[in-house]
Amino acid sequence: MKRSVVLIVMGLWAVCLQAHPVKEMLDRIDMDASDKFILELSDDGRDFFELDSKEDKVVIRADNYVNMAAGVNWYLKYYTGIHLSWNCMKAELPDPLPAVPEKERRHTDLPRRYYLNYCTYSYSMAFWDWDRWQQEIDWMALHGINMPLAATGMECVWMNVLQRLGYSRQEILDFIAGPAFNAWWLMNNLEGWGGPVTDTWMENRCGLQQKIVAKMKEYGMDPVFPGYSGMLPHDAGERLGLDVSDTGYWNGYPRPAILSPDSPDFSRIASVYYEELEKLYGKAPFYSMDPFHEGGSIGNTDLPAVGKAILAAMKRANPDAAWVAQAWDDCPYDGMIAPIPEGDMIILDLDSDNRPQCWDPSAPSCRENGFGRHGWMYCMLMNYGGAVGLHGKMDCVISGFYRAKESPSASTLKGTGLTMEGIGNNPVMYELFSELPWRQDKFTKEDWIEGYAKVRYGRTDSNVTQAWRILANSVYNGPRLSGVYESVFCARPTLDVRRVSTWADIKDYYDPEDIFEAAGKMAASAERFRGNDNFEYDLVDIVRQAVTEKGRQIYREIQKAYESGDAARLRKASNRFLELILLQDRLLSSRPEFMLGSWIESAVSLGTTPEEKDWLEWNARVQITTWGNRTAAEDGGLRDYAHKEWSGLLRDFYYPRWKVWLEALVESIETGKPVKEIDFYAMDEAWTLRRDKYPSRPQEYPTDIATEVLDRLFFTLNDKNS
C-alpha cells in the first residue's frame, strides 16, 4: 500500500515537473513573463485558441501547445503592440498586461500548418547552432506551425546505413554533401559537393537534430523526416551488384544512383534506412520523399510500382505514417501517386499562390484532376535562393487562399504551408500568411496592412501608415509569375542585365517612385521610432530597396552612354553606379541581418579545428557566389542563384566585378575595339578562397545612416549635374 502511494506521489510530481513549452517560451521572450499569464489546455474537438482575462492576468486557452502559442502571439500583437519577428524575438512586456475586454476566440478548420523547404536548410539554416534553432522553433509555435520539416543530421543516418552496406567511413564522408549544399543531396540532385564532411561535424549535427526533434515534440508538433526513395551512391550498381538507374545530371552535377523499386533489394535497404533513422531520432508521423525531383530521368520507369514500393517501405517502418511530397514541375507524377490509398499521402502545392497545381483550373500550371483523392496544402513559396529584396503577392495570397477553400479541391485541403527557399526577409508576408488559417472571414490587404503597421511598431504614425499602404499596393502586390526584382548590383555585368539568377521571374510590376516615396515617409518618422528594432530593420530594408531602384536607373544611363559612344557620359554614370554600391554597403552595415560577417561567423564558429573552420567558411562563401564548380556555375546556371545584397559582399565581391567591366566599356569606346572578355568565374572563385575577416556587429547606427543615405539618394536624383 505504501509503495502504491509513493508511486502515485512520484507520478504526480513528475507531471508537475514536466516542461511547459509555452511558459518556457514566454520566459525566453521576457524574463518571468509567464507569471503574467494563465495558460489552460481545453480540448473541444477543434483547433482553437481563446483570449480572456482573469483578475490581473491574461488567460490563453487552447486545445494544444502550438495553438496556445499562436494565441500568445495574437494577444501580443493585437493587444500589446508587440511583434516578435526573425529580427527580434525579445520584448519587454507591459506590467500590468492590457486586459482582454471581451473574450476572443479563434478557430481553424485546417489542422495542418507545414513549415520549411529542403532548400531553407541550406540557404538559411546551414550553420545554425542550438540557440538559433530554439528561437526558430519558438517562432514556429507562435505562428501556429505544427508540421515542420526536420532534416538536420541526416548525414549520421546515411553513415550508419552505408556502413552496413559495406562502404568505408571515408567513402561515405565523400558521398555526403557539405552543409551549404546538403539540401540538394537530400533531394537526390547531387552527391559530395561541398564535402567531404568531417566526423565532428556529423556528431554535432546528430546531437543538434535530437534536440530539435525533442523540442518540436514537446510543443506537440509532428516533425516530417526525410524518408527513403531509393538514393544510393553513384557506384552502388557496380559496387554492390544492385539494379540501379542512372538518373542523369542536375545543373552539371551527376545525380546519385536510384535503386529500382521493383528490385528485391529496395525493401531490404529501405528497412536498413528506417531502422537507422529510428535509432537516432525516433519515429515520425510523416516522411518526405520526392523521387525524380527537378528533372530526374524516369525513362521507362514503372511509376505505379515506384509509388507502391516507397509507400510499403515507409509503412513497414511506421504503419501510421503518411507520405509528404512536394508538387514541383511534374513531380509527384500522377502515375506514381495513383495507387496510393487515400489518407496515406499529403501533397504540398509548393507554389499555390503563384503556380497552383490543384485549386485553380484556369491556371496553366493546374493539373486536370488536381491531386485526386490525396490531401494537399495551400503553400507560399515566396523566394528562390533566399534573395534579398522587397517582394510579395498580397492579393494573390489572400484571394487564392479563400478561393482554394471554395474550390472543387477544398474537400481534400488539409492546411497551409510556408515553403520558401530562404527565411529572414519580408516578415510582412509571413505574418500575413500565418494568420490566414485563423481568419474565417474574407478580408483584403487594405483591411490588414494598417493593423500590421501598428502591430509591427507598437503605435500608429501617419507617415508609417502611408508608407505601408504604398508598399502594399506596389512592391508587395505582385502578379502571378513574378518574383523578387533582383538587385542589379549583384548581377554579372553585361550590357543587358535582366536578372541576377538564371531562373528569376522578373516583371516590371511596380513603379520605383513608390519605393522612393515610401522610404521618404519612413525616414520622416525615423526619430520617433529610434531604438525600435522592428522599425529600424524595416527602415534599412526599405531604404536599401530605394538604393537598388536608383541603381537600376543609373544602369540604364550606362547602357545609353555606351550605345551612343559617349565616353565622358559613361565615366560619369559609371562613377555614380559604383558610388551607389559602396553607399549601399555602408547602409547595410547597420544591421546584422544584412552583413556578410554574420553569415561567415555562424559558419566558422561551428568548426573545431583551423581546417574545419576553413572548410565551413569555404562552404559559406561558395553558396552565395559561384554556388558550384565552373561547369555547374556557368553551364549549369547556378552562379549567383543565392546572391545576397549584403554589406561586405557588395564592397568586396560585386563592386570589383562592376569596376573592371565598366573600365572595359570605357576602353572599348576609346579604342574602338570590342569589349574585352573577362573571366568572371575566375574572379569569383578567387574570392571564395580568401579568408579575410568581416564584421558581424553593426558598424553604423541604422536610423542615422538610413536618413543620410536617403538624403544623398534624393540629392543625386534631383541634381542632374552631380
Helices and strands as residue ranges (DSSP letters): H 2-17, H 21-29, G 33-36, E 37-41, E 47-54, E 57-62, H 65-80, E 104-108, E 112-115, H 118-123, H 130-142, E 147-148, H 154-164, H 169-175, G 179-181, H 182-186, H 199-219, E 224-226, E 231-232, H 236-240, E 244-245, E 249-250, E 253-254, E 257-259, H 264-281, E 286-288, H 303-317, E 322-327, H 334-337, E 345-349, E 375-380, H 394-406, G 410-412, E 413-418, H 427-435, G 436-438, H 445-457, H 462-472, G 488-490, H 512-524, G 527-529, H 533-564, H 567-588, G 592-594, H 596-604, H 610-623, H 630-630, I 631-635, H 649-649, I 650-654, H 655-671, H 680-688, H 702-718
